[in-house]
Amino acid sequence: MEQLTLPLPLPYLKVNRDGGIVGYSALAKDHFDLSSGHIRSLVDEESISKLGRMSSESGPDPVKMELNMKTKEHPLVLFDVHLQWGPDNQAGMIFLPKDSSNEELVQKLIGIQQRLASSDFELLEKKEELEGVLKRLDQLSGPFIPLSESLCMIPLFGDITADKINTISESCLQSVFRGNYEVILFDLTAAGKVSADGIERFTQLVKTLNFMTGDVIKLIGIKPNLAKELKHHDLDQWVQFNHSLKEELSTYLLP
């Protein structure tokens, strides 16, 4: 058994086909008890079967395996072993200890990944719940109110957005079609900011109602900012305008 002068940062052994150690590096001597002169004495019993497969390897390609090794400091240490046979039927073996801290880090990363996946699912549930609440708020921001057999009113609260008009359109159309209304009032007194796509969807709703029912549609309580936006959509042929809700209601509801 010869000590090899190899400038390697890892333990190195050279063995023959029978598992006899024919050479070793200084680091290998520091790590392992080489007194038996045989690789078998350094390997845990559960890894012995892998040694048999090691001796049957005859190709020139490097082989990698995991072996539980007995070291001078610890009775059992897991190593990545890189082995390659040479033309002289002797194999060079380099031993790379499995760093337990790396394993712990991997497990921590897996745990974090699992927690993130769980958090993502919870966030998705919260997102869906929030979307449901926002949709419900949009529905409540444009309630359909029947005032008489011939008159109904739809007050709009808050900003006029495409999402809000899309939400209230379905219930609004269904309610109008189920009744026999002659006049439909849109009260815009409490309307806030107006988005371009929101006013576009609103004018489409108004035109649809007028076309499908033939009812008179009146817009009440229009503020200057909304009037400016509606002016671009040429609604005069589709709707009538009145600034006062009280005046309009008195026409239909008071004897």
KANOR-V175339 format. One record per pair of residues at least 24 apart in sequence whose C-alpha atoms are under 7 Angstrom apart, sorted by the first residue. I is the first residue (numbers start at 1). J is the second residue. D is the distance in whole Angstrom. If there is no record, write none. Layout:
{{I & J & D} {I & J & D}}
This chain:
{{10 & 94 & 7} {10 & 95 & 6} {10 & 96 & 7} {11 & 94 & 6} {11 & 95 & 5} {12 & 93 & 6} {12 & 94 & 5} {12 & 95 & 6} {13 & 92 & 6} {13 & 93 & 5} {13 & 94 & 7} {14 & 90 & 7} {14 & 91 & 6} {14 & 92 & 5} {14 & 93 & 6} {15 & 90 & 6} {15 & 91 & 5} {15 & 92 & 7} {16 & 89 & 6} {16 & 90 & 5} {16 & 91 & 6} {17 & 55 & 5} {17 & 89 & 7} {17 & 90 & 7} {31 & 71 & 6} {31 & 72 & 6} {32 & 71 & 5} {32 & 72 & 6} {33 & 71 & 7} {33 & 72 & 6} {42 & 69 & 6} {42 & 70 & 5} {43 & 67 & 7} {43 & 68 & 6} {43 & 69 & 5} {43 & 70 & 6} {44 & 68 & 5} {44 & 69 & 6} {44 & 70 & 7} {58 & 85 & 6} {59 & 85 & 7} {60 & 84 & 6} {60 & 85 & 6} {60 & 86 & 7} {135 & 167 & 7} {138 & 164 & 5} {138 & 167 & 6} {138 & 168 & 7} {139 & 167 & 6} {139 & 168 & 5} {142 & 168 & 6} {144 & 172 & 6} {149 & 180 & 7} {149 & 181 & 6} {150 & 180 & 6} {150 & 181 & 4} {150 & 182 & 5} {150 & 183 & 6} {151 & 181 & 5} {151 & 182 & 6} {151 & 183 & 5} {151 & 184 & 6} {152 & 181 & 7} {152 & 183 & 7} {152 & 184 & 5} {152 & 185 & 6} {153 & 184 & 6} {153 & 185 & 5} {153 & 186 & 6} {154 & 185 & 6} {154 & 186 & 5} {154 & 187 & 6} {155 & 186 & 6} {155 & 187 & 4} {155 & 188 & 6} {156 & 187 & 6} {156 & 188 & 6} {156 & 190 & 6} {156 & 191 & 6} {157 & 190 & 5} {157 & 191 & 5} {158 & 190 & 6} {158 & 191 & 5} {158 & 192 & 5} {159 & 191 & 6} {159 & 192 & 4} {159 & 193 & 5} {159 & 194 & 6} {160 & 191 & 7} {160 & 192 & 7} {160 & 193 & 6} {160 & 194 & 5} {160 & 195 & 6} {160 & 198 & 5} {160 & 199 & 7} {161 & 194 & 7} {161 & 195 & 6} {161 & 197 & 7} {161 & 198 & 4} {162 & 197 & 5} {162 & 198 & 4} {162 & 201 & 6} {165 & 198 & 7} {165 & 201 & 6} {165 & 202 & 6} {169 & 205 & 7} {181 & 215 & 7} {182 & 215 & 5} {182 & 216 & 6} {183 & 215 & 6} {183 & 216 & 5} {183 & 217 & 6} {184 & 215 & 7} {184 & 216 & 6} {184 & 217 & 5} {184 & 218 & 6} {185 & 217 & 6} {185 & 218 & 5} {185 & 219 & 6} {185 & 220 & 7} {186 & 218 & 6} {186 & 219 & 5} {186 & 220 & 6} {187 & 219 & 6} {187 & 220 & 5} {187 & 221 & 6} {188 & 220 & 6} {188 & 221 & 5} {188 & 222 & 6} {189 & 220 & 7} {189 & 221 & 4} {189 & 222 & 6} {194 & 226 & 7} {207 & 238 & 6} {210 & 238 & 7} {220 & 244 & 6} {220 & 245 & 6} {221 & 245 & 7}}
